[in-house]
Amino acid sequence: MSDETAKTPLDHVNDTVTQLKEMRHYAKNNVELLTSQWLKFDGELKKLGESATIEDLMTKQGEFYDALEAAIAELEELAGTLQPPPAE
């Protein structure tokens, strides 16, 4: 038998929120890096006919970032409902 205390649903939600926030951090950095690279090479990529490929990646990365934001907000709201009532 393990000495660990079983995690509550609130613990699981908080763990998930923490992981999603880490993913959000990396997603934001990826969007910024891709955008900076895009700005550097926009003209050359257009000449080569490859600008649509990068634009599509930027759109998908942005959508992923937005979805992470929504998931975090939803889970944080759920965590609020799982909080035990204050002790009196």
Beta strands, then each sheet from edge to edge (+ up, - down):
end
